[in-house]
């Protein structure tokens, strides 16, 4: 189907399509109808022939012009040709199809990153930082919000399929082309050895059967990509063709005026790649809603790529000899998380369609809970696999307890579990890695919540200062079913979980690893009243054993204070 976009004239802005193999352009009647009074009733004709479309003049009064030349005989059309009939100027968008070029050597041969003397300057119109917050779109119109959530849900489905990186990115780019107007799209991925950004997937719209290489390849803007990599934010911009500084640049003039979106693919504050999309401004100009959407897609893609790489790293290490079992374990857990996110997104979509704020909030809580679980999984995988030295500074342990209490309160309420704290006010600040011990306590308390059965679960978190032993004891006791005898010997081993597919088996392994880095110890005991109790012994003057293997990765944001005084016991109401 031939597509014409009106640039000048009474019908400016309209997109016209030829529905038949022989289509008349004229004033009124069937075919492509224009309201321009200077156009004849049967002015020109589009004819589909082998290999493309031809333009002919039908003895019109004012003539038909192709790229400024009067049409005297049938002339073959190419993508981007300008057609003038009367006072109406149109651009031919071609008989387009989305094509992909991926495989060994092909994408990098097809894409030029301002090579040699080609220098494209760009004007940044808007930017959006890439982070977890970027996944939450600004409040656009309801129709667009539904469309955006649909796309993010589909991206979640793709990630859940655990495809290889190149196939995953190709499918994500397919979804982008389906949902927004894009003429050319390139996904660059950073090479792990050289740190160079290399084209991994290339897609474009163009005449069927004509490759982008035949159309001159794709020239991307080094300026835009460098800005995205340096600032770690998605940008919306236009190439400044009209700027006097660049009028002499042939490459700029050949590129044409384009609207561009470029968003980072980010995971754990590392740039893994960028998504580069562009489109002629004569066809479409991107807005901030589309920028936010693509930035969110880049963030999700980054998590997926990073998950895949972390799993691969685990497989390569000697301590993960049972690589097949490990991948199956993590894959199933990650898939469950993503399915939960998809369910929450469905509820959000229905809430937006019905303009039901309560339903939308309910759906977002489900999405948020599974995002938190995904984040905690990433923290545990990083803490277990990467050697790091703990960063010690004087920390009040009671403050960490308050922080974790506040963080898990809603999760406990959802499971009808009562959380109690009993904090020793005499406990002094001791040298700790705040984020590491925060992760230790979070893992233990989360495990305790998951272990609760029925509606009478109680978890009691205590701190106790033992000056005679130069240590502080952090204890987490629950009234759950306790630890099975068969699990005692392997309780702190990685990928050994009593929750089946409901857990990864990393939480307690990471907890012991971090505690030992502090020169402390962790143990589990059976309280007389039943359940289980984990005790963490932290020395006042730690002497870490050797060079610490790892340090718990940074928790989200700065440490937060719950506002509860040390030593305060709390008993939240059951929902």
C-alpha positions in Angstrom: 0.0 0.0 0.0 1.5 3.3 -1.1 1.4 6.1 1.5 1.5 9.8 0.9 1.9 12.4 3.6 0.7 16.0 2.8 3.3 18.6 3.8 1.8 21.7 2.2 -1.7 22.7 0.9 -5.3 22.6 2.2 -4.9 19.0 3.4 -1.6 19.6 5.3 -1.0 16.9 7.9 -3.2 14.2 6.3 -1.8 10.7 5.6 -3.3 9.3 2.3 -3.0 5.7 1.2 -3.6 4.0 -2.1 -6.0 1.1 -1.5 -5.9 -0.3 -5.1 -3.2 -1.2 -7.5 -4.3 1.7 -9.8 -5.2 4.8 -7.8 -6.1 8.3 -9.1 -5.0 11.4 -7.3 -7.5 14.2 -7.8 -10.1 16.6 -6.5 -13.1 14.6 -5.2 -14.1 11.2 -6.4 -12.6 7.9 -5.4 -8.9 7.1 -4.9 -6.7 9.7 -3.2 -9.0 12.8 -2.9 -7.6 16.2 -2.2 -9.5 19.4 -1.5 -7.0 21.7 -3.3 -8.9 23.7 -5.9 -5.8 23.9 -8.0 -5.8 20.1 -8.5 -7.6 18.7 -11.4 -10.4 16.1 -10.8 -8.2 13.4 -12.4 -4.8 15.0 -11.9 -2.3 12.1 -11.6 -2.2 8.3 -11.1 -0.4 5.8 -8.9 0.2 2.4 -10.5 1.6 -0.7 -8.7 4.1 -2.4 -11.0 6.7 -5.1 -10.4 9.2 -3.8 -7.9 7.2 -0.7 -6.7 4.9 2.2 -7.6 4.9 4.5 -10.6 3.6 8.0 -10.9 1.9 9.3 -14.1 0.4 12.7 -15.0 -3.2 12.5 -16.4 -2.9 15.6 -18.6 -3.6 17.9 -15.7 -3.8 21.6 -16.2 -1.1 22.6 -13.6 1.1 19.5 -14.1 2.5 16.9 -11.8 6.1 17.4 -10.4 8.4 14.7 -8.9 11.2 16.2 -6.9 10.8 19.5 -8.8 10.8 17.8 -12.2 7.6 17.8 -14.3 6.3 14.3 -14.9 6.1 13.7 -18.7 6.1 9.9 -18.6 5.6 7.2 -15.9 8.3 7.6 -13.2 9.3 5.1 -10.5 8.8 6.3 -6.9 11.4 5.9 -4.2 10.9 6.3 -0.4 11.1 10.0 0.5 10.2 11.4 -3.0 8.3 14.7 -3.1 5.3 15.0 -5.3 3.6 18.3 -6.1 0.1 18.5 -7.6 -1.3 22.0 -7.8 -0.4 23.8 -4.6 -0.3 20.5 -2.6 3.1 19.0 -1.7 3.3 15.4 -0.6 6.1 13.0 0.4 6.0 9.4 -0.7 6.5 7.1 2.3 6.7 4.0 0.2 5.1 0.6 0.3 6.7 -0.2 3.7 7.4 -3.3 5.6 9.4 -3.8 8.8 12.6 -5.6 8.2 15.3 -6.9 10.5 19.0 -7.3 10.0 20.6 -9.4 12.7 23.4 -12.0 12.6 27.2 -12.2 12.5 28.6 -8.9 11.3 25.5 -7.6 9.6 24.2 -5.0 12.1 27.6 -3.4 12.7 28.2 -3.2 8.9 24.8 -1.6 8.5 25.0 1.1 11.2 27.5 4.0 11.3 28.1 5.9 14.5 29.2 9.2 12.9 32.2 7.6 11.3 35.1 9.6 10.1 34.2 13.2 9.3 30.5 12.8 9.7 29.5 14.8 12.8 25.8 15.2 13.7 24.9 17.7 16.3 21.5 17.4 18.0 19.2 19.5 20.1 18.0 17.8 23.3 14.3 18.6 23.7 13.6 16.5 26.8 15.2 13.9 29.0 14.0 11.2 31.5 16.4 9.5 34.0 16.6 5.7 33.8 15.8 4.2 37.1 13.1 2.1 38.8 11.0 5.3 38.9 11.1 5.5 35.1 9.0 2.3 35.0 6.2 4.3 36.5 4.9 6.5 33.6 3.7 10.0 34.2 0.0 10.4 34.3 -0.9 10.7 30.6 -4.4 10.5 29.0 -6.1 7.3 29.9 -6.0 5.9 26.3 -2.3 6.3 26.1 -1.8 5.0 29.6 -3.6 1.8 28.6 -1.4 1.5 25.5 1.7 2.0 27.5 0.8 -0.6 30.1 -0.1 -3.0 27.4 3.4 -2.6 25.9 5.2 -2.9 29.3 3.2 -6.0 30.0 4.2 -7.5 26.6 7.8 -6.7 27.3 7.4 -8.5 30.7 6.1 -11.5 28.8 9.2 -11.4 26.5 11.5 -11.2 29.4 9.7 -14.1 31.2 10.5 -16.3 28.2 14.2 -16.1 29.1 15.3 -15.8 25.4 19.0 -15.3 24.5 19.9 -11.6 24.6 19.9 -11.1 20.8 16.5 -12.7 20.4 15.1 -10.9 23.5 16.2 -7.5 22.1 14.8 -8.3 18.7 11.4 -9.1 20.1 11.4 -6.0 22.3 12.2 -3.9 19.2 9.3 -5.6 17.4 7.0 -4.5 20.2 8.3 -0.9 19.9 7.6 -0.8 16.2 4.1 -2.1 16.8 3.2 0.5 19.4 4.8 3.7 18.2 5.8 5.3 14.9 9.4 4.4 14.1 11.2 4.3 10.8 14.6 3.0 12.0 15.5 1.3 15.2 18.9 0.2 16.5 19.8 -1.6 19.8 23.4 -1.1 20.7 24.9 -3.5 23.3 28.1 -2.8 25.2 30.8 -5.4 24.6 31.9 -6.8 28.0 35.6 -7.0 26.9 36.1 -3.7 25.0 33.2 -1.6 26.5 32.5 -0.5 23.0 28.8 -0.1 21.9 28.1 -2.4 19.0 24.8 -2.7 17.0 23.1 -5.9 18.1 19.7 -5.6 16.4 18.6 -3.4 13.5 15.1 -2.9 12.2 13.6 -0.4 9.8 10.6 0.4 7.6 11.2 0.7 3.9 10.0 -0.5 0.5 9.4 -4.2 0.5 12.4 -6.1 -0.8 14.8 -3.1 -0.6 17.5 -3.3 2.1 18.6 -0.5 4.3 22.1 -1.0 3.0 20.8 -0.2 -0.5 19.2 2.9 0.9 22.5 4.1 2.2 22.8 2.5 5.7 21.8 4.0 9.0 23.8 7.0 10.4 23.3 7.5 14.1 24.3 10.5 16.2 27.4 10.0 18.4 26.5 13.2 20.2 23.1 11.8 21.3 24.4 8.4 22.3 27.4 9.9 24.2 24.9 12.1 26.1 22.7 9.2 27.0 25.6 7.1 28.2 27.2 9.9 30.2 24.0 11.1 31.8 22.2 7.7 32.0 19.0 9.3 30.9 16.7 8.9 27.9 16.6 11.9 25.6 14.2 13.3 23.0 15.8 15.4 20.3 15.9 16.6 16.7 18.9 16.8 14.4 19.5 20.5 13.7 19.7 20.6 10.0 18.6 24.2 9.8 21.4 25.4 12.1 23.9 27.6 10.2 26.8 25.8 11.9 26.0 22.6 10.1 24.6 23.8 6.7 27.9 22.8 5.1 27.8 19.3 6.5 26.8 17.0 3.7 25.9 14.1 6.1 23.6 16.4 8.1 21.7 17.5 5.0 21.5 13.9 3.7 20.1 12.7 7.0 17.1 15.1 6.9 15.2 16.5 9.8 14.5 13.6 12.2 12.8 13.2 15.6 15.0 10.9 17.7 14.5 9.0 21.0 17.5 7.5 22.6 17.2 5.6 25.9 19.8 3.7 28.0 19.6 0.0 28.8 20.6 0.1 32.5 21.1 -2.4 35.2 22.6 -1.7 38.7 23.7 1.7 37.5 25.7 0.2 34.7 25.1 1.1 31.0 24.6 -2.2 29.1 23.5 -0.5 25.9 21.1 2.0 24.3 17.9 1.9 22.3 18.0 4.4 19.3 14.8 5.2 17.4 14.2 7.9 14.8 11.6 9.0 12.4 11.3 11.9 9.9 9.5 14.9 11.5 7.3 15.1 8.4 5.7 11.8 9.5 5.8 12.0 13.3 7.3 14.0 16.1 8.0 12.2 19.3 6.7 13.5 22.7 7.6 13.1 26.3 5.1 10.3 26.8 6.9 8.2 24.2 10.2 9.1 25.7 9.1 7.9 29.1 7.7 4.7 27.6 11.0 3.8 25.8 13.1 4.7 28.9 11.0 2.3 30.9 11.4 -0.4 28.2 15.2 0.2 28.4 15.2 -0.2 32.1 13.3 -3.5 31.9 15.5 -4.8 29.1 18.6 -3.9 31.3 17.3 -6.0 34.1 16.6 -8.9 31.8 20.1 -8.7 30.2 21.7 -8.4 33.6 19.8 -11.4 35.0 20.9 -13.5 32.0 24.5 -12.5 32.5 24.4 -13.1 36.2 23.0 -16.6 35.6 25.7 -17.2 33.1 28.4 -16.1 35.5 27.1 -18.4 38.2 27.2 -21.3 35.8 30.8 -20.6 35.1 32.0 -20.7 38.7 33.2 -23.9 40.4 30.9 -23.5 43.4 27.9 -23.7 41.0 28.9 -27.2 39.7 25.2 -28.1 39.4 24.7 -25.4 36.7 21.6 -26.9 35.2 19.8 -27.1 38.5 20.8 -23.6 39.4 19.4 -22.1 36.1 16.2 -24.0 36.4 15.8 -22.9 40.0 16.4 -19.2 39.3 14.5 -19.3 36.0 11.4 -20.6 37.6 11.6 -18.0 40.4 12.2 -15.1 38.0 9.3 -16.3 35.8 7.0 -16.4 38.8 8.0 -12.8 39.7 7.3 -11.6 36.1 4.0 -13.4 36.0 3.0 -11.5 39.2 4.0 -8.2 37.6 1.9 -9.1 34.5 -1.1 -9.8 36.7 -0.7 -6.5 38.5 -0.3 -4.7 35.2 -3.6 -6.3 34.0 -5.4 -4.8 37.1 -3.8 -1.4 36.5 -5.0 -1.5 32.9 -8.6 -2.3 34.0 -8.4 0.4 36.6 -7.2 3.0 34.1 -9.9 2.0 31.6 -12.6 2.3 34.3 -10.9 5.4 35.8 -11.0 3.5 39.1 -8.2 4.9 41.3 -8.6 2.1 44.0 -8.3 -0.7 41.4 -5.3 1.0 39.8 -3.6 1.4 43.2 -4.4 -2.3 44.0 -2.7 -3.4 40.7 0.3 -1.2 41.3 0.9 -2.7 44.8 1.1 -6.1 43.1 3.6 -4.7 40.5 5.6 -3.0 43.2 5.7 -6.1 45.5 7.2 -8.2 42.6 9.6 -5.4 41.7 10.8 -5.5 45.3 11.2 -9.2 45.1 13.1 -8.9 41.8 15.3 -6.2 43.4 16.0 -8.4 46.4 16.9 -11.3 44.2 19.4 -9.1 42.3 20.9 -8.0 45.6 21.3 -11.5 46.9 22.8 -12.8 43.6 25.3 -9.9 43.6 26.2 -10.3 47.2 26.8 -14.0 46.9 28.8 -13.9 43.6 31.0 -10.8 43.9 34.0 -10.4 46.2 33.8 -7.1 48.0 35.2 -5.5 51.2 32.6 -4.3 53.7 32.5 -0.5 54.1 32.5 -0.1 57.9 31.2 3.0 59.7 29.7 3.6 63.1 26.0 2.5 62.9 23.3 2.1 65.4 21.9 -1.4 64.9 18.5 -0.4 66.3 18.2 2.0 63.3 18.6 -0.9 60.9 15.9 -2.8 62.7 13.5 0.1 62.5 14.3 0.5 58.8 13.6 -3.2 58.0 10.5 -3.1 60.1 9.1 -0.2 58.1 10.0 -1.9 54.8 8.3 -5.2 55.5 5.3 -4.0 57.4 2.9 -4.1 54.5 4.1 -7.6 53.5 3.5 -8.8 57.0 0.0 -7.3 57.0 -0.8 -9.0 53.8 0.1 -12.4 55.4 -1.6 -11.5 58.6 1.6 -11.6 60.6 2.3 -9.5 63.7 5.7 -7.9 63.8 7.2 -7.0 67.3 10.5 -5.2 68.1 12.3 -5.1 71.4 15.4 -2.9 71.0 18.1 -2.5 73.7 18.6 1.3 74.2 22.0 0.7 75.7 23.4 -0.8 72.5 26.1 1.6 71.2 26.9 2.3 67.6 29.3 -0.3 66.2 31.4 -0.5 63.0 29.0 -2.0 60.4 28.4 -2.0 56.7 24.9 -0.5 56.9 23.6 -1.9 53.6 25.1 -5.4 54.2 23.5 -5.9 57.7 20.3 -4.3 56.4 20.3 -7.1 53.8 21.0 -9.8 56.4 18.0 -8.8 58.6 15.8 -8.3 55.6 16.5 -11.8 54.3 15.9 -13.4 57.7 12.6 -11.5 58.4 11.3 -12.1 54.9 12.0 -15.8 55.3 10.2 -15.8 58.6 7.1 -14.1 57.1 7.1 -16.6 54.2 7.2 -19.5 56.7 4.1 -18.4 58.6 1.0 -20.5 58.4 -2.5 -19.5 59.3 -3.6 -16.2 60.8 -1.7 -16.2 64.1 1.9 -15.6 62.9 4.2 -13.6 65.2 7.7 -12.4 64.5 9.8 -10.9 67.3 13.0 -9.0 66.5 15.3 -8.2 69.4 18.7 -6.5 70.0 20.7 -7.2 73.2 23.9 -5.6 74.1 26.4 -7.9 75.9 29.3 -5.7 77.0 31.0 -8.6 78.9 31.4 -10.4 75.5 32.0 -7.2 73.5 29.1 -7.9 71.1 25.5 -7.2 70.2 23.0 -10.0 69.6 20.4 -9.5 66.9 17.7 -12.2 67.2 14.7 -13.0 65.0 12.2 -15.4 66.5 8.9 -16.7 65.0 6.1 -19.1 66.0 6.1 -20.8 62.6 6.5 -24.6 61.9 10.2 -24.4 62.7 13.2 -25.8 60.6 12.9 -29.4 59.5 15.6 -31.7 60.8 16.5 -32.7 57.3 17.3 -29.1 56.4 19.5 -28.2 59.4 22.8 -29.3 57.8 22.2 -27.5 54.6 20.3 -24.5 55.9 23.0 -22.0 54.9 23.9 -23.7 51.6 23.1 -21.8 48.4 20.1 -22.9 46.3 18.8 -25.1 49.1 15.3 -23.9 50.1 12.6 -25.3 52.2 10.1 -23.3 50.2 10.4 -25.3 47.0 10.0 -23.0 44.0 8.8 -20.3 46.3 12.4 -19.2 47.1 15.9 -19.2 45.7 17.9 -20.6 48.6 20.2 -17.6 48.5 18.8 -15.5 51.4 20.4 -17.3 54.3 23.6 -18.1 52.4 24.1 -14.4 51.7 23.2 -13.6 55.3 25.9 -15.9 56.7 28.5 -14.6 54.1 27.9 -11.0 55.1 27.9 -11.7 58.9 31.2 -13.6 58.7 32.7 -10.7 56.8 32.0 -8.6 59.9 33.8 -11.1 62.1 30.5 -12.3 63.4 28.5 -15.5 63.4 24.9 -16.6 62.7 23.1 -19.6 64.1 19.6 -21.1 64.4 18.1 -22.5 67.6 14.8 -24.1 68.6 12.9 -22.0 71.2 11.1 -24.0 73.9 7.7 -22.5 72.7 8.3 -23.8 69.1 9.1 -22.1 65.9 12.6 -21.0 65.0 15.0 -18.3 66.1 18.0 -16.9 64.2 20.7 -15.2 66.2 23.3 -12.9 64.7 26.4 -12.1 66.9 28.1 -8.9 65.9 31.4 -7.9 67.6 31.8 -4.4 68.8 35.3 -4.3 67.3 35.0 -6.6 64.3 38.1 -8.3 62.8 36.8 -9.6 59.5 38.0 -13.0 58.5 40.6 -12.5 55.7 39.6 -10.1 52.9 35.8 -10.0 52.8 34.3 -12.0 50.0 31.5 -9.6 49.4 29.6 -6.7 50.7 25.9 -6.4 50.5 25.0 -4.1 47.6 23.5 -0.8 48.3 19.9 -0.8 49.4 17.5 1.6 47.6 18.2 5.2 48.3 19.7 6.5 51.5 19.1 4.8 54.8 15.7 5.7 56.2 14.7 6.2 59.8 11.3 4.7 60.8 11.0 7.4 63.5 10.5 4.8 66.3 12.6 5.2 69.5 15.1 2.5 70.3 13.7 0.0 72.7 10.1 0.5 71.6 7.9 -2.5 71.1 5.2 -2.4 68.4 2.3 -4.7 67.8 0.5 -3.7 64.6 -3.1 -4.5 64.3 -4.0 -7.5 62.3 -5.8 -6.7 59.0 
